[in-house]
Amino acid sequence: MEPSRLRRAVQAARSTASELGLQVGDVAVVHDSDRVALRLVPCGVLARVAPLGHLADSEFEVEVARLLADVDAPVAGLDLRVEPRVHVRDGFAVSLWTYYEPVGSPIAPADYADALLRHHAALRRIDLDAPHVTDRVAAALGEVSDRERSPGLPGADRELLRGTLAGLSAAVGVDRAGEQLLHGEPHPGNLLNTRRGPLFVDLATCCRGPVEFDLAHAPEEVAEHYAGADLELLHRCRALNWAMFSAWRWRRDDRMPDRDHWRAEGLRRVRAALDHCGPG
């Protein structure tokens, strides 16, 4: 967020928590993009603050967390001292979560796969109306198809992303018999190593599709420990994920740190992933 908006977001989180009886002496920025995550101390809260235009996403994330709390999913939970809801304040949507002190050691591939397997099992136990993977792909395709929304994207790269998104979306969406609810983006940045074990965060990306779509976000070694994965479908999903990632980076209003690096790296990853897909 731009500095003035970030200051307002911090104040919105501070005021919301304080009015709910939580003690806030200091606020530290944990993550800053179009939405921010703030650590509130000493109350031990992680506040997720989004512009009001993301209210529906924030409410969806809280609903996912509320449902998963009842089925023992390996996910970060909402703060139990307050009502599980989104609070609207000064043009922001504020939700309050438990803050988990990170453990420094990396998560081993086997442990990563175990957490993802348990998360998928928990997701099969809840009833939730969620978008399909192909709906998210369609949104990314809209960005690269509109030159005004992605003016800096070179012509050849635009065609690469457009063809990859359209072609692989159709391939992934053909057989929906074995699909289920997914995390949506369980990449390493969304899996915390805590004293309770690995916990997934950023639940607003929950969608429906093949488990390989989730598995494609994880380091490649994780697939070796995830029983029953379709490796051909996994390669397609990995290419599709990088194409979606690249589409977001080329948006005119994207604010990801080091965006120019990730624009080039994303396109490189798309080409490398497509090479693993083989002919067709």
C-alpha positions in Angstrom: 0.0 0.0 0.0 1.1 3.6 -0.5 2.4 5.1 2.8 -0.7 7.2 3.6 -3.1 4.3 3.0 -0.9 2.0 5.0 -1.0 4.4 8.0 -4.8 4.4 7.8 -4.8 0.6 7.6 -2.6 0.3 10.7 -4.9 2.7 12.6 -8.0 0.8 11.5 -6.5 -2.4 12.8 -5.4 -0.8 16.0 -8.8 0.8 16.7 -10.8 -2.3 15.8 -8.7 -4.5 18.2 -8.7 -2.0 21.0 -12.5 -1.5 20.9 -12.9 -5.3 21.1 -10.9 -5.3 24.4 -7.6 -6.5 23.0 -4.5 -4.7 24.2 -2.5 -3.0 21.4 0.8 -1.4 22.3 2.7 -1.7 19.0 1.9 -2.7 15.4 4.5 -4.4 13.1 3.9 -4.9 9.3 4.3 -8.6 8.4 3.2 -8.3 4.8 2.4 -5.3 2.6 0.8 -5.5 -0.8 -2.7 -4.5 -1.9 -3.7 -6.0 1.4 -1.6 -6.0 4.6 -1.0 -8.3 7.5 -0.1 -6.6 10.8 1.1 -8.1 14.1 -0.5 -6.5 17.1 1.4 -6.8 20.4 1.1 -7.7 23.2 -2.4 -9.2 22.4 -0.9 -11.8 20.0 -3.2 -10.9 17.0 -2.5 -11.0 13.3 -4.8 -8.4 11.7 -5.5 -8.8 8.0 -6.5 -5.5 6.5 -7.9 -5.0 3.0 -9.5 -2.1 1.1 -13.2 -2.2 1.3 -13.3 -3.4 -2.4 -12.0 -6.7 -1.1 -14.7 -7.1 1.5 -16.3 -10.1 -0.1 -12.9 -11.8 -0.3 -12.3 -11.1 3.4 -15.7 -12.4 4.4 -15.1 -15.5 2.3 -11.8 -16.2 4.0 -13.3 -15.9 7.5 -16.1 -18.3 6.5 -13.5 -20.8 5.2 -11.5 -20.5 8.4 -14.6 -20.9 10.6 -15.6 -24.1 8.8 -12.1 -25.6 8.8 -11.7 -24.9 12.5 -14.4 -27.6 13.2 -12.6 -30.3 11.2 -9.1 -29.9 12.6 -7.5 -28.6 9.4 -3.8 -27.6 9.6 -4.6 -23.9 9.1 -4.1 -20.7 10.9 -7.1 -19.9 13.0 -9.2 -16.8 13.8 -8.6 -15.1 17.2 -10.9 -17.0 19.6 -11.4 -14.0 21.9 -13.6 -12.1 19.4 -16.5 -12.9 17.2 -15.4 -14.6 13.9 -16.3 -11.8 11.5 -15.0 -9.0 9.3 -15.1 -5.5 10.8 -15.5 -2.5 8.5 -13.6 0.6 9.6 -12.5 3.7 7.8 -12.8 2.2 4.3 -11.1 -1.1 5.3 -12.1 -4.7 6.0 -10.4 -6.0 9.1 -10.2 -9.6 10.3 -8.4 -10.7 13.4 -6.4 -14.0 13.5 -4.1 -15.8 15.9 -0.5 -14.8 15.5 1.8 -17.8 15.4 5.5 -17.4 16.2 7.4 -18.9 13.3 9.9 -21.7 13.8 13.1 -21.1 11.9 13.7 -24.6 10.5 12.6 -25.3 6.9 9.6 -27.6 6.3 10.7 -31.0 4.9 9.0 -32.2 1.7 7.4 -35.1 3.5 6.0 -32.8 6.2 4.8 -30.4 3.5 3.0 -33.2 1.7 1.5 -34.5 5.0 0.1 -31.1 5.8 -1.4 -30.8 2.3 -2.9 -34.3 2.5 -4.5 -33.5 5.8 -5.7 -30.1 4.6 -7.3 -31.7 1.5 -9.0 -34.3 3.8 -10.4 -31.6 6.0 -11.6 -29.6 2.9 -13.6 -32.7 1.8 -15.5 -32.6 5.1 -16.9 -29.1 4.7 -19.7 -27.7 2.5 -18.7 -24.5 0.8 -19.7 -22.7 -2.4 -16.4 -21.8 -4.0 -15.3 -20.8 -7.5 -13.7 -23.3 -9.8 -10.1 -23.2 -10.8 -11.1 -22.3 -14.3 -12.9 -19.2 -13.0 -9.7 -17.9 -11.6 -7.9 -18.7 -14.9 -10.6 -16.8 -16.8 -9.8 -13.7 -14.6 -6.1 -14.0 -15.4 -6.9 -14.5 -19.1 -8.9 -11.3 -19.0 -5.9 -9.4 -17.8 -3.6 -10.5 -20.6 -6.2 -10.2 -23.3 -6.9 -6.5 -22.5 -4.0 -4.3 -23.6 -5.2 -1.4 -21.5 -5.0 -3.6 -18.3 -1.6 -5.0 -19.2 0.0 -2.3 -21.4 3.6 -3.3 -20.8 3.3 -7.0 -21.9 5.1 -7.6 -25.1 3.1 -9.1 -28.0 4.9 -12.5 -28.2 4.7 -12.9 -24.4 1.0 -11.9 -24.4 0.3 -14.7 -27.0 2.3 -17.2 -24.9 0.3 -16.4 -21.8 -3.0 -16.2 -23.6 -2.5 -19.6 -25.3 -1.2 -21.3 -22.1 -4.1 -20.0 -20.0 -6.8 -20.9 -22.5 -5.3 -24.3 -23.5 -4.4 -25.6 -20.1 -7.6 -24.3 -18.5 -9.5 -26.5 -21.0 -7.3 -29.5 -20.3 -7.5 -29.2 -16.5 -11.3 -28.6 -16.5 -12.1 -31.6 -18.7 -12.6 -34.3 -16.1 -14.3 -32.9 -12.9 -15.2 -36.3 -11.4 -12.3 -36.4 -8.9 -12.3 -32.7 -8.0 -12.7 -31.2 -4.5 -12.2 -28.0 -2.5 -8.6 -26.8 -2.6 -6.5 -24.2 -0.8 -5.9 -22.5 -4.1 -2.4 -21.2 -3.5 -0.5 -23.5 -1.0 2.9 -22.2 -2.0 5.8 -22.0 0.6 4.9 -18.4 1.4 1.4 -19.6 2.6 2.7 -22.4 4.8 4.0 -21.4 8.2 6.3 -23.6 10.3 5.0 -23.2 13.9 5.2 -25.0 17.2 1.9 -26.6 16.3 3.4 -27.9 13.0 2.9 -26.6 9.5 -0.2 -24.3 9.1 -1.6 -22.9 5.9 -2.6 -19.2 5.7 -4.3 -17.0 3.1 -7.5 -19.0 2.8 -9.3 -16.5 0.5 -7.9 -18.4 -2.5 -10.1 -21.5 -1.7 -11.5 -22.9 -4.9 -12.6 -26.2 -6.5 -10.5 -28.4 -8.8 -8.0 -31.3 -9.0 -5.6 -31.7 -6.0 -2.8 -31.5 -8.6 -3.6 -27.8 -8.9 -2.7 -27.3 -5.2 0.3 -29.7 -5.4 1.7 -27.7 -8.3 2.2 -24.7 -6.0 4.5 -26.7 -3.7 8.2 -27.4 -4.2 8.7 -30.2 -6.7 10.0 -32.7 -4.1 6.7 -32.6 -2.3 4.9 -34.5 -5.0 7.1 -37.6 -4.3 5.4 -37.8 -0.9 1.8 -37.1 -2.1 0.3 -40.5 -2.8 -1.9 -40.9 -5.9 -0.9 -37.7 -7.7 -1.3 -37.7 -11.5 2.1 -36.5 -12.7 1.0 -35.5 -16.2 -1.8 -33.4 -14.8 0.6 -32.0 -12.2 3.0 -30.7 -15.0 0.0 -29.0 -16.7 -1.1 -27.4 -13.5 2.4 -26.2 -12.8 2.5 -24.4 -16.2 -0.9 -23.1 -15.6 0.0 -21.7 -12.2 3.0 -19.9 -13.5 1.0 -18.4 -16.4 -1.6 -17.1 -13.9 1.2 -15.7 -11.7 2.7 -14.0 -14.7 -0.6 -12.5 -15.7 -1.0 -10.8 -12.4 2.5 -9.4 -12.5 1.8 -7.7 -15.9 -1.3 -5.9 -14.6 -0.8 -2.1 -14.8 -1.7 -1.7 -11.1 0.3 -4.7 -9.7 2.3 -3.7 -6.6 4.3 -6.8 -5.9 7.8 -6.0 -4.6 10.5 -6.5 -7.2 7.9 -6.7 -9.9 10.2 -6.3 -12.9 12.3 -9.3 -11.7 9.1 -11.4 -11.3 7.8 -10.4 -14.6 10.8 -11.9 -16.4 11.1 -14.8 -14.0 7.4 -15.7 -14.3 7.7 -15.9 -18.1 10.8 -18.0 -17.8 9.0 -20.4 -15.4 6.1 -20.7 -17.8 8.3 -21.8 -20.7 10.2 -24.3 -18.5 7.0 -25.8 -17.2 5.6 -26.1 -20.7 8.7 -28.0 -21.7 7.9 -30.6 -19.0 4.3 -31.0 -20.4 5.6 -32.6 -23.6 3.9 -32.4 -27.0 0.4 -31.0 -27.1 
